[in-house]
């Protein structure tokens, strides 16, 4: 299954009510969305027909998330209630917007992808689905930090080890999509600041000169599940139902994490 086919399946099984992507390029992934969406890219060149209510942000992801209310387009951002008298929260603002599905396909260097995840997690929760692209380079050259090949993943594959080491509370699922794989992350927790707090430490360890030492498990895809296994799993309907009911993490996350760990251990 190719990556855009897999993304189309994720839109369906996650029944996402909103969508955010980083790295628009020509808009091929954005064409899959049918819900209110935000797409971020400092130099997008959309040539495909878009069929959703979208805010195209011509900005770097760092600059976009530094805005006062970056997710306002998705309805329910932190808008002052003096303008609208309903949906009042105890704090005098609209209720916080939570991302249902996010796709990270920006700059192919691990530190950029890490910051993208940190920013997205602040607007996510345990039921959000966060996808990284280009996580399974096919050779050392493709994984170089300094691009010298036509097909290029860069070293974003390092997010697998970084998240597993620093955020064992998350569940990460490598998916063997063509051509260069994806990583799907579940269990986001906006209250967790470990990645932000340890950012400099992580950069100091993982930023090394080429050639990169890509783990054999990445090159051989030995720990990746098939896309059919993930989208065909039985946890999606309970996940969607719990998310739409607003089930709290304390009640909803444990059964989901157990099902995910069984999937990745199979």
Backbone torsions as a table, in degrees:
resi	resn	phi	psi	omega
1	UNK	NA	130.4	178.9
2	UNK	-78.6	162.8	-171.0
3	UNK	-62.3	-38.7	-179.1
4	UNK	-72.9	-30.2	173.9
5	UNK	-65.8	-40.5	178.1
6	UNK	-65.3	-43.1	177.9
7	UNK	-61.1	-39.6	177.5
8	UNK	-60.2	-42.3	178.2
9	UNK	-64.6	-38.7	178.6
10	UNK	-63.9	-39.8	176.3
11	UNK	-57.9	-37.6	-176.9
12	UNK	-75.6	-51.3	-173.4
13	UNK	-73.4	-27.3	178.3
14	UNK	-83.2	-11.8	-178.9
15	UNK	44.4	45.2	-174.0
16	UNK	-65.6	140.6	179.8
17	UNK	-93.7	-12.9	175.5
18	UNK	-153.2	170.1	-173.7
19	UNK	-153.6	140.7	174.6
20	UNK	-135.2	135.9	174.7
21	UNK	-133.6	145.4	176.2
22	UNK	-113.2	118.5	-176.0
23	UNK	101.2	84.3	-173.4
24	UNK	-86.8	-42.7	-175.7
25	UNK	52.8	-120.3	-176.4
26	UNK	-90.8	1.2	173.8
27	UNK	91.4	9.0	-176.3
28	UNK	-63.2	-40.4	178.4
29	UNK	-72.6	-32.0	-179.4
30	UNK	-68.0	-26.7	179.5
31	UNK	-64.3	-15.3	-178.4
32	UNK	-79.5	-17.9	-174.3
33	UNK	-82.6	142.2	174.8
34	UNK	-126.2	14.2	-176.7
35	UNK	-123.7	166.4	176.0
36	UNK	-52.3	129.5	-169.5
37	UNK	-136.5	155.6	170.8
38	UNK	-126.8	132.1	179.8
39	UNK	-128.9	127.6	-169.9
40	UNK	-119.7	127.1	178.7
41	UNK	-167.8	129.9	-179.9
42	UNK	-73.2	-12.8	-176.4
43	UNK	-147.7	49.0	-178.6
44	UNK	-69.6	153.5	176.7
45	UNK	-139.0	71.1	-174.0
46	UNK	-68.4	123.6	178.1
47	UNK	-122.4	-1.3	-179.5
48	UNK	-100.9	153.4	177.9
49	UNK	-72.6	125.1	179.3
50	UNK	-95.3	133.3	-174.3
51	UNK	-121.9	40.9	176.9
52	UNK	-145.9	166.6	175.0
53	UNK	-80.1	101.9	-168.7
54	UNK	-123.3	142.3	168.1
55	UNK	-104.3	111.0	176.4
56	UNK	-88.7	114.2	-177.5
57	UNK	-102.6	111.1	178.0
58	UNK	-86.0	83.6	-174.1
59	UNK	-161.8	161.1	168.8
60	UNK	-71.4	156.7	-179.4
61	UNK	-65.4	-35.1	177.5
62	UNK	-60.8	-45.9	-179.9
63	UNK	-66.8	-38.7	-179.1
64	UNK	-62.3	-47.3	-176.9
65	UNK	-74.5	-11.6	175.0
66	UNK	-80.0	-8.4	178.7
67	UNK	-66.5	158.0	-175.5
68	UNK	-62.4	-40.7	-177.4
69	UNK	-139.9	72.2	-170.0
70	UNK	-62.6	-28.2	-175.8
71	UNK	-100.2	20.6	-177.6
72	UNK	-55.7	-34.1	-177.9
73	UNK	-62.7	-24.9	-174.6
74	UNK	-84.2	7.5	176.1
75	UNK	67.5	121.4	179.2
76	UNK	99.3	10.6	173.0
77	UNK	-67.3	-177.1	-174.7
78	UNK	-82.4	73.8	177.3
79	UNK	-89.2	132.8	178.5
80	UNK	-58.7	137.6	-176.0
81	UNK	-76.0	-6.8	177.1
82	UNK	-65.0	-19.3	179.8
83	UNK	-88.6	-29.2	-177.5
84	UNK	-138.6	132.2	-168.8
85	UNK	-91.2	-3.2	-177.4
86	UNK	-108.3	179.0	-178.3
87	UNK	54.9	39.7	-177.0
88	UNK	-71.1	136.4	173.5
89	UNK	-105.9	165.4	-180.0
90	UNK	-62.8	-15.8	-175.4
91	UNK	-100.7	3.9	177.9
92	UNK	79.6	21.9	179.8
93	UNK	-136.0	164.0	169.7
94	UNK	-59.3	152.3	175.4
95	UNK	-62.4	149.6	-177.8
96	UNK	-61.3	135.3	174.6
97	UNK	-78.2	133.1	177.3
98	UNK	-116.5	130.8	179.0
99	UNK	-75.0	134.8	175.3
100	UNK	-89.2	-42.6	-177.9
101	UNK	-141.2	129.8	178.8
102	UNK	-134.3	144.2	-176.7
103	UNK	-127.5	121.1	-177.7
104	UNK	-105.7	110.5	-179.9
105	UNK	-144.2	47.8	-177.5
106	UNK	-92.3	-135.7	179.8
107	UNK	-62.1	133.0	-172.4
108	UNK	-87.0	47.6	172.2
109	UNK	-124.7	139.2	-168.9
110	UNK	-60.1	-34.4	-177.1
111	UNK	-67.5	-32.5	176.3
112	UNK	-69.6	-46.3	179.8
113	UNK	-63.0	-35.5	177.6
114	UNK	-64.8	-45.0	177.7
115	UNK	-64.6	-37.3	176.8
116	UNK	-59.5	-43.0	179.3
117	UNK	-65.7	-44.2	179.2
118	UNK	-56.4	-45.1	-179.5
119	UNK	-66.6	-44.3	-178.8
120	UNK	-65.9	-39.1	-178.2
121	UNK	-61.3	-29.7	177.9
122	UNK	-63.6	-17.3	-179.3
123	UNK	-118.1	24.9	-176.9
124	UNK	-127.6	178.5	171.1
125	UNK	-150.3	-170.9	-171.8
126	UNK	-59.4	-26.7	-177.4
127	UNK	-93.0	-0.3	178.0
128	UNK	-73.3	153.5	177.9
129	UNK	-118.6	119.2	-176.4
130	UNK	-119.6	126.2	-172.7
131	UNK	-118.8	129.4	170.2
132	UNK	-101.3	138.8	175.8
133	UNK	-97.1	163.6	171.8
134	UNK	60.1	46.1	-175.5
135	UNK	-96.8	-6.1	-177.4
136	UNK	-128.9	77.7	177.1
137	UNK	-60.3	150.0	-176.3
138	UNK	-91.7	-12.2	178.8
139	UNK	-162.1	171.6	-177.8
140	UNK	-62.7	-40.8	-177.9
141	UNK	-61.6	-40.4	-179.6
142	UNK	-65.2	-25.3	-176.4
143	UNK	-93.1	6.8	-177.3
144	UNK	-66.4	148.5	173.8
145	UNK	-73.3	-37.8	176.6
146	UNK	-94.9	111.2	-173.2
147	UNK	-66.0	130.2	174.9
148	UNK	-143.4	16.4	177.5
149	UNK	-127.9	162.1	177.7
150	UNK	-67.6	-56.3	174.2
151	UNK	-83.0	132.8	-172.6
152	UNK	-146.8	122.9	174.0
153	UNK	-100.6	-21.2	-170.9
154	UNK	66.6	-162.1	-174.5
155	UNK	-106.2	31.1	178.2
156	UNK	-67.6	-15.6	176.6
157	UNK	-56.7	-21.2	-179.6
158	UNK	-64.2	-17.9	178.2
159	UNK	-62.1	-26.7	178.4
160	UNK	-59.7	-53.2	-179.4
161	UNK	-67.8	-40.3	-177.9
162	UNK	-61.6	-48.8	-178.8
163	UNK	-67.1	-40.6	-179.8
164	UNK	-65.7	-34.0	-178.5
165	UNK	-80.7	-47.3	-173.5
166	UNK	-91.1	-20.6	-178.0
167	UNK	-132.3	65.4	179.0
168	UNK	-66.2	-10.9	176.4
169	UNK	-71.8	-21.7	176.7
170	UNK	-82.2	162.2	168.6
171	UNK	-118.0	123.9	-179.7
172	UNK	-110.4	134.4	-178.2
173	UNK	-124.2	110.7	173.7
174	UNK	-76.0	136.0	-175.9
175	UNK	-124.4	129.0	-175.1
176	UNK	-85.6	69.9	175.6
177	UNK	-93.4	156.0	176.5
178	UNK	-89.2	141.0	1.5
179	UNK	-94.8	-23.9	-167.8
180	UNK	-127.8	26.6	168.0
181	UNK	68.1	164.8	178.9
182	UNK	-142.8	161.1	176.4
183	UNK	-123.9	126.4	178.9
184	UNK	-109.7	129.3	-174.7
185	UNK	-115.3	131.6	178.5
186	UNK	-121.5	154.6	172.8
187	UNK	92.3	23.4	-178.8
188	UNK	-53.7	145.1	-178.1
189	UNK	-138.1	100.8	-176.8
190	UNK	-64.2	-14.7	178.6
191	UNK	-84.3	-9.9	-177.8
192	UNK	-86.3	122.1	-176.8
193	UNK	-112.1	14.6	-175.0
194	UNK	-58.9	-46.7	-177.1
195	UNK	-64.3	-40.0	177.3
196	UNK	-67.2	-43.8	-178.8
197	UNK	-66.7	-34.0	-176.4
198	UNK	-99.3	11.0	-172.7
199	UNK	-55.8	-50.6	-178.3
200	UNK	-62.0	-38.7	177.9
201	UNK	-63.2	-42.6	179.9
202	UNK	-64.4	-45.5	180.0
203	UNK	-61.3	-43.1	-178.3
204	UNK	-60.6	-34.4	-179.1
205	UNK	-83.0	-43.1	-167.6
206	UNK	-94.5	-15.7	178.2
207	UNK	-85.5	102.7	-177.9
208	UNK	-130.3	155.6	-178.6
209	UNK	-70.2	158.2	175.2
210	UNK	-68.8	153.8	-0.5
211	UNK	-77.8	145.7	-179.8
212	UNK	-76.6	147.1	176.4
213	UNK	-93.7	85.1	-175.9
214	UNK	-77.1	127.0	179.9
215	UNK	-58.3	145.1	178.5
216	UNK	-61.2	-30.2	179.0
217	UNK	-65.2	-28.7	176.8
218	UNK	-78.0	-50.7	-179.1
219	UNK	-63.0	-37.4	-179.8
220	UNK	-88.7	-7.8	178.9
221	UNK	56.7	33.2	-172.9
222	UNK	-72.7	-21.4	-179.4
223	UNK	-105.6	6.8	-178.0
224	UNK	-88.3	142.3	173.6
225	UNK	-92.4	162.6	174.7
226	UNK	-76.3	150.6	177.7
227	UNK	-59.6	-33.3	179.1
228	UNK	-63.5	-37.5	177.9
229	UNK	-61.8	-43.2	-176.3
230	UNK	-72.4	-50.4	-176.3
231	UNK	-71.6	-19.8	178.7
232	UNK	-93.0	3.5	-178.1
233	UNK	-67.2	157.2	-173.5
234	UNK	-84.0	-7.3	-173.9
235	UNK	-81.4	-11.5	-172.0
236	UNK	-63.9	-45.2	-178.8
237	UNK	-63.4	-46.1	174.9
238	UNK	-62.1	-35.9	177.9
239	UNK	-62.1	-48.5	-179.1
240	UNK	-63.3	-43.5	-179.7
241	UNK	-62.8	-43.5	179.5
242	UNK	-65.6	-42.2	178.5
243	UNK	-60.8	-46.1	-177.0
244	UNK	-69.6	-25.3	175.8
245	UNK	-82.9	-10.9	-177.5
246	UNK	76.8	30.5	-179.9
247	UNK	-59.7	134.7	-178.6
248	UNK	-72.8	155.0	-178.9
249	UNK	-55.0	-41.8	-176.2
250	UNK	-58.2	-26.6	-178.5
251	UNK	-101.5	-33.7	-171.7
252	UNK	-93.6	-27.0	-170.8
253	UNK	-75.0	-38.9	-174.3
254	UNK	-59.3	-50.1	179.2
255	UNK	-65.1	-33.6	177.9
256	UNK	-67.7	-46.4	-178.5
257	UNK	-63.4	-35.6	178.7
258	UNK	-65.1	-43.7	179.0
259	UNK	-65.0	-38.7	179.8
260	UNK	-67.6	-42.2	-179.6
261	UNK	-67.3	-31.8	175.0
262	UNK	-67.2	-37.8	179.2
263	UNK	-64.5	-46.4	-176.8
264	UNK	-74.4	-21.1	179.5
265	UNK	-85.7	-14.5	-176.0
266	UNK	-67.2	NA	NA
